[in-house]
Amino acid sequence: MGLEQRLNELEARVNNLERRFNPEMEIDLLRKELSQPVDRSAEDVEQALKIIGMGEGPRDMAKNFRRYLYEGKR
């Protein structure tokens, strides 16, 4: 097989791959998928909170977390 023939075959393969793969279409599909909320059950949320240790401590932790974290360290 000559070099020119091999080059032509490789160009044909690349063109075929480019036609099959449209990055703009893939990005649009990914954006659509990521814009949808994730469907999680109450058990999923509870398990995730256990893993990261949330749900424990004062109920107003989200509002006052800096005070709780740094209280007495200054």
C-alpha positions as CSV (number, residue, x, y, z in Angstrom):
1,M,0.0,0.0,0.0
2,G,1.4,3.3,-1.0
3,L,1.8,6.3,1.2
4,E,-0.7,8.3,-0.8
5,Q,-3.3,5.6,-0.6
6,R,-2.9,5.2,3.1
7,L,-3.2,9.0,3.5
8,N,-6.4,9.0,1.5
9,E,-7.9,6.2,3.7
10,L,-6.9,8.0,6.9
11,E,-8.6,11.2,5.6
12,A,-11.7,9.2,4.8
13,R,-11.8,7.7,8.3
14,V,-11.3,11.1,9.9
15,N,-14.1,12.6,7.8
16,N,-16.4,9.7,8.7
17,L,-15.6,10.2,12.4
18,E,-16.2,14.0,12.2
19,R,-19.6,13.4,10.6
20,R,-20.6,10.9,13.3
21,F,-19.5,13.1,16.1
22,N,-21.0,16.6,16.3
23,P,-19.5,18.3,19.4
24,E,-22.2,21.1,19.4
25,M,-25.0,18.5,19.5
26,E,-23.2,16.7,22.4
27,I,-22.8,19.9,24.3
28,D,-26.5,20.8,23.8
29,L,-27.6,17.4,25.1
30,L,-25.3,17.7,28.1
31,R,-26.6,21.2,28.9
32,K,-30.2,19.9,28.7
33,E,-29.3,16.9,31.0
34,L,-27.5,19.1,33.5
35,S,-30.3,21.6,33.6
36,Q,-32.8,19.0,34.9
37,P,-32.9,18.5,38.7
38,V,-31.6,15.2,40.0
39,D,-34.3,12.9,41.2
40,R,-33.3,11.9,44.7
41,S,-35.4,10.1,47.3
42,A,-35.6,11.1,50.9
43,E,-33.4,8.2,51.7
44,D,-30.8,9.3,49.2
45,V,-30.7,12.8,50.8
46,E,-30.5,11.3,54.3
47,Q,-27.6,9.0,53.4
48,A,-25.7,11.9,51.7
49,L,-26.1,14.1,54.8
50,K,-24.8,11.3,57.0
51,I,-21.8,10.9,54.9
52,I,-20.8,14.5,55.2
53,G,-21.9,14.9,58.8
54,M,-24.6,17.4,58.1
55,G,-27.9,17.4,59.9
56,E,-26.2,17.4,63.2
57,G,-25.7,20.4,65.5
58,P,-27.7,23.5,65.9
59,R,-30.6,24.1,63.6
60,D,-29.4,27.5,62.6
61,M,-25.9,26.2,61.6
62,A,-26.3,27.4,58.0
63,K,-26.9,31.0,59.1
64,N,-24.3,31.1,61.8
65,F,-21.6,28.6,60.7
66,R,-18.7,31.0,60.9
67,R,-19.6,31.9,64.5
68,Y,-19.8,28.2,65.4
69,L,-16.5,27.3,63.6
70,Y,-14.4,30.1,64.9
71,E,-15.9,30.8,68.3
72,G,-13.2,30.9,70.9
73,K,-10.4,30.7,68.4
74,R,-9.7,34.4,68.3
